[in-house]
Amino acid sequence: MNILFSILLVTFAQLSAQKVYYQNENGEVVDSENHAYNFKSVPAQSSPVELPINGVDDKYSDSVNTLIPKRGTQAYEKFVNHAISSGLMTFTLAVKKVITNQSRKQYDNIVFAPVSMAGSLALVLLGANGKTYQEISSLLGFATGVPDLDKKSQIVHEQFGRMILKLETTSGFVIGSQVNFASAIFIQDNYPIRKLYQETAEKIYQSEVLNLDFEKNPVHAQRSINAWVSDRTNGKIPEVLSDLPSANTKVIIASAMYFNAEWEHPFFDGATKRRPFYTNGVNNPSDVWVDMMSNGGNFPYYKDKVLDCEILGFPYKGNQTTMYVVKPINSSRDKLRSLENTLREEDLRRLVANVRETSVALLFPKMLIDSTVDLKSSLQYLGVSSLFNPAEANLALISPGPIDNIRDKVKIPSPSLPTNPYEDDDVLIFNRFGDSMNCTELFNMTKNATTCEQVITNTTHKVIYKKIDDKIGRRIVRQAMPTENLDNLRESINKQPNPQSYENPGLYANKVVHKVYMHITESGTEAAASTLFGLSKSGTRVVFRAEVPFFFFIMHEETKVISFWGSVNRPTPFYTSNTT
């Protein structure tokens, strides 16, 4: 399969280092320093050009100034898409390196969902200001250096929200595919939530911002969060918080993702066989055995001489999403780590862009990977420090704080909602589909009843199960975002004589939890992703044996958004013998 190389190969950090031209709201051509130009006055030696976003030309000279397409056009949307996907690729690689270096065993298997992480951080970014805003924006790659985007962050948020929606809806149209995202911020009960923030978060990201009482009822808070995550992952992740949150918890950011898709070309039924896996390379003895699946046919494949590695694509049904597997030539766990540590965003794009349909005979391990990561230290290492510091955290756009309401200081209407529109003892559970609904069985999606009560295991608290409107309806609602937005509120705060006095007192994050469940089988991938076919090389057929350490990533082809990333040094489950 030919993957169209249709987007720019230069990250925005590089773009912002050169002179960048764009069209503002008045149709004027201005540079990144806000100097106005007309087309004739732009320096002749570096004439403005349209970004090569239509797949015609993906390479251009760094000395050429770039004219950013006019806002509101399809070209502008693709431009913003590229900015977001590039930032998320860089974010993915950075997170992977830090998690590896901070893991207890530096050769552990690692799996995480970058888009789910980014969705949670974007939810925080939406309500952040000052240093906290700058740190998160830089990490996600949303700080583009382009004034038109940096001053109007809601444009980036809305486009990122549309990209996430596209991942869900395009997969949903394919039989055998399901993608569900879940992200939420749970805030201590005595912190009121701004109505403007809550409405914006729901409209753009379909995310929930919910109050729980960590201080007086941590057991109830723990069960509520676990029930929320379990519901959003179809029960595959029943628990994301194994310990009770501390009584001084102010914020918990929880992210979860459920991905279930069938292969376009399923592995051969009955051909799975237990085979050795060589953690230290094929030239060293194997100490584990794994269930190895077999397949053959035409697959996207490329051998890269620069990085000394191979890449093979496993398309899912519909060919809109692909799992790419990359392994170094003569791979070992040390070689894999070296490759991942040197990998750049442009390398990743080049590998994907160069795959071509090739006749391949392949072996790939059957795997079930379950991973939980507390991202606090990783985010701090990557430069997001103020979010976790009560003296520096600035989340004033999420909440005015428990004492002073920012409405008394800034003349912008931003009324707060009650901490919970239902009883204090209720657990508010959200789902994306349909209207409000209760069931006699916990989260039973097959019931058609409109009202009843549900009970969380081991608690008598009543559960109110609220369902958010359908995706098409949300898309329509999103088109009518209010003219008063969080950018306006942020700007008004920063224009005050002493903007620091408007920072949210005491509201800071002290835990960021991320958990992924992934099951890869002969028929496909589920994640929260006797006949052997010619394994000897014959003619032009390529043999791809994933019997050595490798990494993989699941990518949505249109948006280039990476849903999952995994590094496998020893597949799980594994065995000490070849006895079935």
C-alpha positions as CSV (number, residue, x, y, z in Angstrom):
1,M,0.0,0.0,0.0
2,N,1.3,3.4,-0.9
3,I,1.0,5.9,2.0
4,L,0.8,9.4,0.5
5,F,3.5,11.7,1.7
6,S,1.2,14.6,1.8
7,I,2.4,16.8,4.6
8,L,5.4,19.0,5.6
9,L,8.6,17.3,6.9
10,V,9.6,20.2,9.0
11,T,8.5,20.6,12.6
12,F,7.1,23.9,13.7
13,A,10.0,24.7,16.0
14,Q,12.0,24.8,12.8
15,L,9.4,26.8,11.0
16,S,9.2,29.5,13.7
17,A,13.0,30.0,13.5
18,Q,12.6,31.4,9.9
19,K,10.6,34.3,8.7
20,V,7.0,33.1,8.6
21,Y,4.2,34.9,6.7
22,Y,0.5,34.4,7.2
23,Q,-2.8,36.1,6.5
24,N,-4.6,37.7,9.4
25,E,-8.3,38.2,9.9
26,N,-8.3,41.3,7.6
27,G,-6.6,39.4,4.8
28,E,-3.3,41.3,5.3
29,V,0.0,39.5,4.9
30,V,2.1,39.8,8.1
31,D,5.2,38.2,9.4
32,S,5.7,36.5,12.7
33,E,6.7,39.9,14.2
34,N,3.3,41.3,13.1
35,H,4.8,43.5,10.4
36,A,2.4,44.1,7.5
37,Y,3.3,43.3,3.9
38,N,1.8,43.1,0.5
39,F,2.8,40.4,-1.9
40,K,5.0,42.7,-3.9
41,S,6.9,44.0,-0.8
42,V,7.9,40.6,0.5
43,P,11.6,40.1,-0.1
44,A,12.1,38.8,-3.6
45,Q,14.9,36.3,-2.7
46,S,12.4,34.4,-0.6
47,S,9.0,34.8,-2.2
48,P,6.0,33.5,-0.1
49,V,4.7,30.1,-1.1
50,E,1.7,28.0,-0.1
51,L,2.5,25.1,2.2
52,P,2.8,21.8,0.2
53,I,-0.2,20.4,2.1
54,N,-2.0,18.8,-0.9
55,G,0.6,16.0,-1.4
56,V,2.2,17.6,-4.5
57,D,5.5,18.6,-3.1
58,D,6.6,17.6,0.4
59,K,10.1,19.1,0.3
60,Y,11.1,22.7,0.1
61,S,14.1,24.8,0.9
62,D,14.4,26.0,4.5
63,S,15.4,29.4,3.1
64,V,11.9,29.9,1.5
65,N,9.5,31.9,3.6
66,T,6.2,30.2,4.1
67,L,2.8,31.8,3.5
68,I,0.3,30.3,5.9
69,P,-3.1,29.8,4.3
70,K,-5.9,32.1,5.1
71,R,-8.0,31.1,8.1
72,G,-11.3,29.5,7.3
73,T,-10.0,27.7,4.2
74,Q,-9.5,23.9,3.8
75,A,-5.8,24.6,3.3
76,Y,-5.7,26.4,6.7
77,E,-7.3,23.4,8.4
78,K,-4.7,21.1,6.9
79,F,-2.0,23.5,8.1
80,V,-3.3,23.4,11.6
81,N,-3.7,19.6,11.4
82,H,0.0,19.3,10.5
83,A,1.0,21.5,13.3
84,I,-0.9,19.4,15.8
85,S,0.2,16.0,14.4
86,S,3.8,17.1,14.3
87,G,3.6,18.3,17.9
88,L,2.0,15.1,19.0
89,M,4.7,13.0,17.3
90,T,7.4,14.9,19.1
91,F,5.5,14.6,22.3
92,T,5.2,10.8,21.8
93,L,8.9,10.3,21.3
94,A,9.7,12.6,24.3
95,V,7.3,10.7,26.6
96,K,8.6,7.3,25.5
97,K,12.3,8.3,26.3
98,V,11.4,9.6,29.7
99,I,9.2,6.6,30.7
100,T,12.0,4.2,29.6
101,N,14.6,6.1,31.6
102,Q,12.4,6.2,34.7
103,S,11.1,2.7,34.6
104,R,12.3,0.3,37.3
105,K,13.7,-2.0,34.7
106,Q,15.0,-0.1,31.7
107,Y,14.0,-3.0,29.4
108,D,10.4,-3.3,30.5
109,N,7.7,-3.4,27.9
110,I,6.2,0.0,27.5
111,V,2.8,0.8,26.0
112,F,0.9,4.1,26.1
113,A,-1.7,6.0,24.3
114,P,-0.3,9.4,23.2
115,V,-3.5,10.9,21.9
116,S,-5.3,10.0,25.2
117,M,-2.5,11.6,27.2
118,A,-2.6,14.7,25.0
119,G,-6.4,14.9,25.3
120,S,-6.1,15.1,29.1
121,L,-3.3,17.6,29.0
122,A,-5.3,19.7,26.4
123,L,-8.2,19.7,28.8
124,V,-5.9,21.2,31.5
125,L,-4.3,23.6,29.0
126,L,-7.8,24.9,28.1
127,G,-8.1,26.2,31.7
128,A,-4.5,27.2,32.3
129,N,-2.8,30.6,32.2
130,G,0.6,32.0,32.7
131,K,3.5,29.7,33.3
132,T,1.3,26.6,33.4
133,Y,-0.2,27.5,30.1
134,Q,3.2,28.0,28.5
135,E,4.7,24.8,29.8
136,I,1.8,22.5,28.6
137,S,1.5,24.3,25.3
138,S,5.2,23.9,24.6
139,L,5.2,20.2,25.5
140,L,2.2,19.4,23.3
141,G,3.7,21.4,20.4
142,F,0.7,23.8,20.4
143,A,3.1,26.8,20.9
144,T,3.7,27.1,17.2
145,G,5.4,30.5,17.1
146,V,2.7,31.6,14.7
147,P,0.8,34.6,16.2
148,D,-2.5,33.8,14.6
149,L,-2.5,30.5,16.4
150,D,-0.7,31.4,19.6
151,K,-3.1,34.3,20.3
152,K,-6.1,32.2,19.5
153,S,-5.5,28.9,21.1
154,Q,-9.1,27.9,20.8
155,I,-8.5,27.4,17.1
156,V,-6.0,24.7,17.9
157,H,-8.2,23.2,20.5
158,E,-11.2,23.0,18.2
159,Q,-9.1,21.4,15.4
160,F,-7.6,18.9,17.8
161,G,-11.1,18.1,19.0
162,R,-12.2,17.5,15.4
163,M,-9.2,15.2,14.8
164,I,-10.1,13.1,17.8
165,L,-13.7,12.9,16.7
166,K,-12.5,11.9,13.2
167,L,-10.5,9.0,14.8
168,E,-13.7,7.8,16.4
169,T,-16.2,8.3,13.6
170,T,-14.1,7.0,10.7
171,S,-13.3,3.8,12.7
172,G,-17.0,3.5,13.6
173,F,-18.1,3.3,10.0
174,V,-16.0,0.1,9.5
175,I,-17.5,-3.2,10.7
176,G,-15.3,-4.7,13.3
177,S,-13.8,-1.5,14.5
178,Q,-14.4,0.5,17.7
179,V,-12.4,3.5,19.1
180,N,-13.5,5.1,22.4
181,F,-11.6,7.9,24.1
182,A,-12.0,8.8,27.8
183,S,-10.5,11.8,29.6
184,A,-11.6,13.7,32.6
185,I,-10.5,16.0,35.4
186,F,-11.8,15.1,38.9
187,I,-11.6,18.2,41.2
188,Q,-12.0,18.5,45.0
189,D,-15.6,19.2,45.9
190,N,-15.1,22.7,47.3
191,Y,-13.7,24.1,44.1
192,P,-16.5,25.5,41.9
193,I,-16.1,24.9,38.2
194,R,-16.5,27.8,35.7
195,K,-19.5,27.3,33.4
196,L,-17.5,28.8,30.5
197,Y,-14.7,26.2,31.0
198,Q,-17.1,23.3,31.5
199,E,-19.1,24.1,28.4
200,T,-16.0,24.6,26.3
201,A,-14.4,21.4,27.4
202,E,-17.6,19.4,26.7
203,K,-18.2,21.0,23.3
204,I,-14.6,20.7,22.0
205,Y,-13.4,17.4,23.6
206,Q,-16.6,15.8,25.0
207,S,-14.6,15.6,28.2
208,E,-16.0,15.7,31.7
209,V,-14.9,17.9,34.6
210,L,-16.4,16.4,37.8
211,N,-16.3,17.2,41.5
212,L,-15.5,14.5,44.1
213,D,-14.8,14.7,47.8
214,F,-11.3,13.4,48.2
215,E,-10.9,14.9,51.7
216,K,-13.9,13.4,53.4
217,N,-14.8,10.4,51.3
218,P,-11.7,9.1,49.4
219,V,-13.2,5.6,49.1
220,H,-16.2,6.9,47.2
221,A,-13.9,9.1,45.1
222,Q,-11.7,6.1,44.2
223,R,-14.7,3.9,43.3
224,S,-16.3,6.7,41.2
225,I,-13.2,7.2,39.1
226,N,-12.6,3.5,38.6
227,A,-16.3,3.0,37.6
228,W,-16.0,5.9,35.1
229,V,-12.9,4.4,33.5
230,S,-14.3,0.9,33.5
231,D,-17.4,2.1,31.7
232,R,-15.4,4.1,29.1
233,T,-13.2,1.1,28.3
234,N,-16.0,-1.5,28.0
235,G,-14.8,-3.1,31.3
236,K,-11.3,-3.9,30.0
237,I,-9.7,-1.5,32.5
238,P,-11.8,-2.1,35.7
239,E,-9.4,-0.2,37.9
240,V,-7.1,2.8,37.3
241,L,-6.7,3.8,40.9
242,S,-5.5,0.9,43.0
243,D,-4.8,3.0,46.1
244,L,-7.1,5.6,47.9
245,P,-6.3,9.2,46.9
246,S,-4.8,11.2,49.7
247,A,-7.0,13.5,51.7
248,N,-5.2,16.6,50.4
249,T,-5.8,15.6,46.7
250,K,-7.0,18.6,44.7
251,V,-7.0,17.2,41.2
252,I,-6.7,13.8,39.5
253,I,-6.3,13.7,35.7
254,A,-7.5,10.3,34.4
255,S,-7.2,9.2,30.8
256,A,-8.3,5.9,29.2
257,M,-8.8,4.6,25.7
258,Y,-10.5,1.6,24.2
259,F,-9.4,0.4,20.7
260,N,-10.9,-2.7,19.2
261,A,-10.3,-3.4,15.5
262,E,-9.9,-6.4,13.1
263,W,-7.0,-6.8,10.7
264,E,-7.6,-6.2,7.0
265,H,-5.6,-9.4,6.5
266,P,-6.1,-11.7,9.6
267,F,-3.4,-14.1,10.6
268,F,-3.7,-17.7,9.5
269,D,-6.2,-19.6,11.7
270,G,-4.6,-22.6,13.4
271,A,-1.0,-21.6,12.4
272,T,0.0,-20.0,15.7
273,K,2.9,-22.0,17.2
274,R,5.1,-21.6,20.3
275,R,8.5,-20.3,19.2
276,P,11.6,-18.8,20.8
277,F,12.0,-15.1,21.3
278,Y,15.5,-13.6,21.3
279,T,15.6,-10.7,23.7
280,N,19.4,-10.3,23.2
281,G,19.4,-11.0,19.5
282,V,19.3,-14.2,17.4
283,N,23.0,-14.8,17.9
284,N,22.4,-15.3,21.6
285,P,20.4,-18.1,23.3
286,S,16.7,-17.6,23.9
287,D,15.3,-17.8,27.4
288,V,11.6,-17.4,26.6
289,W,9.0,-18.8,24.2
290,V,6.0,-17.0,22.9
291,D,2.9,-17.8,20.8
292,M,3.9,-16.7,17.3
293,M,1.3,-16.0,14.7
294,S,1.8,-16.5,11.0
295,N,0.7,-14.5,8.0
296,G,1.6,-13.8,4.4
297,G,0.6,-11.6,1.5
298,N,1.1,-8.0,0.4
299,F,1.8,-5.6,3.2
300,P,3.2,-2.1,3.5
301,Y,7.0,-2.6,3.9
302,Y,10.2,-0.6,3.8
303,K,13.9,-1.2,4.7
304,D,15.6,1.9,5.8
305,K,19.4,2.0,5.3
306,V,19.9,5.3,7.2
307,L,18.3,4.0,10.4
308,D,19.3,0.4,9.7
309,C,15.8,-0.9,10.4
310,E,12.7,-2.4,8.8
311,I,9.1,-1.2,9.0
312,L,6.0,-3.3,8.3
313,G,2.4,-2.1,8.3
314,F,-0.6,-4.2,9.5
315,P,-3.7,-2.3,8.2
316,Y,-6.9,-2.6,10.1
317,K,-10.2,-3.1,8.2
318,G,-11.0,-0.1,6.1
319,N,-7.3,0.8,5.7
320,Q,-7.9,4.0,7.7
321,T,-5.7,2.9,10.6
322,T,-2.5,0.9,10.5
323,M,-0.3,-0.7,13.1
324,Y,3.4,-0.1,12.1
325,V,6.0,-2.4,13.5
326,V,9.7,-1.3,13.4
327,K,12.7,-3.4,14.3
328,P,16.4,-2.8,13.9
329,I,18.4,-5.1,11.6
330,N,19.9,-7.8,13.8
331,S,17.8,-6.4,16.7
332,S,18.4,-6.8,20.4
333,R,17.1,-4.8,23.3
334,D,20.1,-2.6,23.3
335,K,19.8,-1.9,19.6
336,L,16.1,-1.2,20.0
337,R,16.7,1.3,22.7
338,S,19.4,3.0,20.7
339,L,17.1,3.4,17.7
340,E,14.2,4.8,19.8
341,N,16.5,7.3,21.6
342,T,17.7,8.8,18.3
343,L,14.4,8.7,16.5
344,R,13.0,12.1,15.5
345,E,9.6,13.2,14.3
346,E,10.8,13.6,10.7
347,D,12.3,10.0,10.8
348,L,8.9,8.6,11.8
349,R,7.2,10.4,9.0
350,R,9.8,9.3,6.5
351,L,9.5,5.7,7.5
352,V,5.7,5.7,7.1
353,A,5.9,7.7,3.8
354,N,8.3,5.2,2.2
355,V,6.4,1.9,2.8
356,R,5.2,0.1,-0.4
357,E,3.1,-2.9,-1.0
358,T,5.5,-5.9,-0.8
359,S,5.1,-9.6,-0.7
360,V,5.9,-10.6,2.9
361,A,5.9,-13.8,4.9
362,L,5.8,-12.9,8.6
363,L,5.8,-14.1,12.2
364,F,4.4,-11.9,14.9
365,P,3.8,-12.6,18.6
366,K,0.4,-12.9,20.1
367,M,0.4,-10.4,23.0
368,L,-1.6,-9.1,25.9
369,I,0.0,-6.0,27.5
370,D,-1.3,-4.2,30.5
371,S,0.4,-1.0,31.6
372,T,-0.1,1.7,34.2
373,V,2.0,4.8,34.4
374,D,2.0,7.7,36.9
375,L,3.1,10.5,34.6
376,K,3.8,13.1,37.2
377,S,7.6,12.7,37.3
378,S,7.7,12.3,33.5
379,L,5.8,15.5,32.9
380,Q,8.0,17.3,35.4
381,Y,11.1,16.1,33.6
382,L,9.7,17.3,30.3
383,G,9.2,20.8,31.7
384,V,5.7,20.8,33.1
385,S,6.6,21.7,36.7
386,S,4.2,24.5,37.7
387,L,1.1,22.3,37.3
388,F,2.3,20.2,40.3
389,N,3.4,23.1,42.5
390,P,0.7,24.8,44.6
391,A,2.7,28.0,44.7
392,E,3.0,28.2,40.9
393,A,0.0,26.3,39.4
394,N,-2.3,28.6,37.5
395,L,-5.6,26.9,36.6
396,A,-7.7,30.0,37.2
397,L,-9.8,29.4,34.0
398,I,-11.0,26.1,35.4
399,S,-12.1,27.4,38.7
400,P,-12.0,30.8,40.6
401,G,-10.9,28.9,43.7
402,P,-12.7,28.2,47.0
403,I,-12.6,31.7,48.4
404,D,-12.3,34.5,45.8
405,N,-14.3,34.5,42.7
406,I,-12.4,36.0,39.8
407,R,-15.7,37.5,38.5
408,D,-15.3,40.1,41.3
409,K,-11.9,41.0,39.9
410,V,-12.4,40.8,36.1
411,K,-15.5,42.1,34.6
412,I,-16.2,39.1,32.4
413,P,-19.3,36.9,33.2
414,S,-18.2,33.4,33.9
415,P,-20.7,32.0,36.4
416,S,-19.7,28.8,38.3
417,L,-21.9,25.7,38.3
418,P,-22.9,23.9,41.4
419,T,-20.4,21.3,42.5
420,N,-22.9,18.6,41.5
421,P,-26.3,19.1,40.0
422,Y,-27.4,15.9,41.8
423,E,-27.2,14.8,45.4
424,D,-23.9,14.7,47.2
425,D,-24.1,11.0,47.6
426,D,-24.6,10.4,43.9
427,V,-21.8,9.2,41.5
428,L,-22.1,11.0,38.2
429,I,-21.1,8.7,35.3
430,F,-20.8,9.9,31.8
431,N,-21.1,8.2,28.4
432,R,-20.9,9.6,24.9
433,F,-24.0,8.1,23.3
434,G,-27.7,8.9,23.6
435,D,-29.8,10.5,26.4
436,S,-29.8,10.1,30.1
437,M,-30.3,6.5,31.1
438,N,-30.2,4.2,34.2
439,C,-30.2,0.5,34.3
440,T,-30.8,-2.3,36.9
441,E,-27.5,-3.7,36.0
442,L,-24.3,-1.7,36.3
443,F,-23.6,0.1,33.0
444,N,-25.7,-2.4,31.0
445,M,-25.6,-0.8,27.5
446,T,-28.3,-3.2,26.1
447,K,-31.1,-1.8,28.2
448,N,-33.6,0.6,26.6
449,A,-35.1,1.9,29.8
450,T,-34.8,5.6,30.4
451,T,-34.8,5.7,34.2
452,C,-33.6,3.3,37.0
453,E,-30.9,3.1,39.6
454,Q,-27.5,1.5,39.4
455,V,-25.2,0.5,42.2
456,I,-21.4,0.4,42.3
457,T,-19.9,-2.7,43.8
458,N,-19.4,-2.5,47.6
459,T,-21.1,0.9,48.0
460,T,-24.7,2.0,48.6
461,H,-24.3,5.2,46.6
462,K,-26.8,5.8,43.9
463,V,-25.3,6.1,40.4
464,I,-26.8,8.6,37.9
465,Y,-25.7,7.5,34.5
466,K,-25.8,10.6,32.2
467,K,-25.3,10.0,28.5
468,I,-23.8,12.8,26.3
469,D,-25.5,13.6,23.0
470,D,-24.6,11.7,19.8
471,K,-21.4,12.5,17.9
472,I,-23.2,14.2,15.0
473,G,-25.2,16.4,17.4
474,R,-21.9,17.3,19.2
475,R,-20.4,18.3,15.9
476,I,-23.3,20.6,15.2
477,V,-23.1,22.1,18.6
478,R,-19.4,22.7,18.2
479,Q,-20.0,24.9,15.2
480,A,-21.7,27.5,17.4
481,M,-19.0,28.1,20.0
482,P,-19.7,31.3,22.1
483,T,-18.0,34.5,21.1
484,E,-17.0,34.8,24.7
485,N,-14.3,32.2,25.1
486,L,-11.5,31.3,27.4
487,D,-8.9,33.2,25.2
488,N,-10.9,36.4,26.0
489,L,-10.9,35.6,29.7
490,R,-7.2,34.8,29.7
491,E,-6.4,38.0,27.8
492,S,-8.5,40.1,30.2
493,I,-6.7,38.6,33.2
494,N,-3.3,39.2,31.7
495,K,-4.2,42.9,31.0
496,Q,-4.8,43.5,34.7
497,P,-2.1,45.6,36.6
498,N,-1.2,42.5,38.7
499,P,-2.3,39.4,36.8
500,Q,-0.6,37.1,39.3
501,S,-3.3,38.1,41.9
502,Y,-5.8,36.3,39.7
503,E,-4.1,33.0,39.8
504,N,-6.2,30.2,41.2
505,P,-5.2,29.8,44.8
506,G,-4.3,26.3,45.9
507,L,-5.6,24.3,42.9
508,Y,-2.8,22.1,41.5
509,A,-2.4,18.6,40.1
510,N,-0.8,15.9,42.3
511,K,-1.5,12.8,40.2
512,V,-1.7,12.0,36.5
513,V,-2.8,8.4,35.9
514,H,-2.6,6.6,32.5
515,K,-3.4,3.0,31.9
516,V,-3.5,0.9,28.7
517,Y,-4.8,-2.6,28.0
518,M,-3.8,-4.1,24.7
519,H,-4.6,-7.5,23.3
520,I,-3.2,-8.5,19.9
521,T,-4.5,-11.7,18.4
522,E,-4.9,-13.5,15.1
523,S,-8.1,-11.5,14.2
524,G,-7.1,-8.1,15.4
525,T,-6.2,-5.8,18.3
526,E,-8.2,-5.0,21.4
527,A,-6.7,-2.2,23.4
528,A,-8.0,0.1,26.2
529,A,-4.9,-1.8,20.8
530,S,-1.1,-26.0,11.8
531,T,0.1,-24.5,8.5
532,L,3.1,-22.2,8.3
533,F,3.3,-19.8,5.4
534,G,6.6,-19.9,3.6
535,L,9.0,-18.7,6.2
536,S,12.1,-19.3,4.0
537,K,12.9,-16.5,1.6
538,S,11.7,-17.3,-1.9
539,G,12.1,-15.1,-4.9
540,T,11.3,-11.5,-4.1
541,R,9.4,-12.3,-0.9
542,V,10.5,-10.5,2.2
543,V,10.6,-12.5,5.5
544,F,9.7,-10.4,8.6
545,R,10.2,-12.3,11.9
546,A,9.2,-10.3,14.9
547,E,11.2,-12.7,17.2
548,V,13.5,-10.0,18.4
549,P,12.8,-6.7,20.3
550,F,10.7,-4.2,18.3
551,F,8.5,-1.1,18.7
552,F,5.1,-0.4,17.2
553,F,2.7,2.4,16.8
554,I,-0.9,2.6,15.7
555,M,-1.6,5.6,13.4
556,H,-4.7,7.1,11.8
557,E,-3.7,7.6,8.2
558,E,-5.6,10.8,7.4
559,T,-4.7,12.8,10.5
560,K,-1.3,11.1,11.2
561,V,-2.3,11.0,14.9
562,I,-0.7,8.2,16.9
563,S,-3.2,6.3,19.1
564,F,-0.8,3.8,20.7
565,W,2.9,3.4,21.1
566,G,4.6,0.2,22.4
567,S,8.1,-1.0,22.9
568,V,8.4,-4.8,23.2
569,N,11.6,-6.4,24.6
570,R,9.9,-9.5,25.8
571,P,6.3,-10.2,24.7
572,T,3.7,-11.1,27.3
573,P,2.6,-13.7,28.0
574,F,5.8,-15.6,27.6
575,Y,6.9,-19.2,28.6
576,T,10.0,-20.9,29.8
577,S,9.5,-23.9,27.4
578,N,7.9,-24.7,24.1
579,T,5.3,-27.0,25.8
580,T,1.8,-25.8,25.0
